[in-house]
Amino acid sequence: MGLLSRLLSRFGEQDQPDARKQDAASAHLHTAPAAKPADEVAPGTPGSGEGLCPDCGGDGRLDGAPCPSCAGTGVTIQGVGGG
């Protein structure tokens, strides 16, 4: 086997990712925060951002209990921008 063939074969072997590492990386990339009832769009949607919850006004509490609309966070995911 010539030098070029050996180099090319070694490069191809090193370029192949370990399946377990690839699965772990893929799982991390596809894990998104759960949507809350008052979210206008899914978390991570392009053109979206956090805004104050319309029900609790950003306090996170409603009638002394965690706000059910924002899950007590005080924020919701909303569309941003115009058009």
Secondary structure, 3 states (H helix, E strand, C coil): CCHHHHHHHHHHHHCCCCHHHHHHHHHHHCCCCCCCCCCCCCCCCCCEEEEECCCCCCCCEECCEECCCCCCCCEEEEECCCC
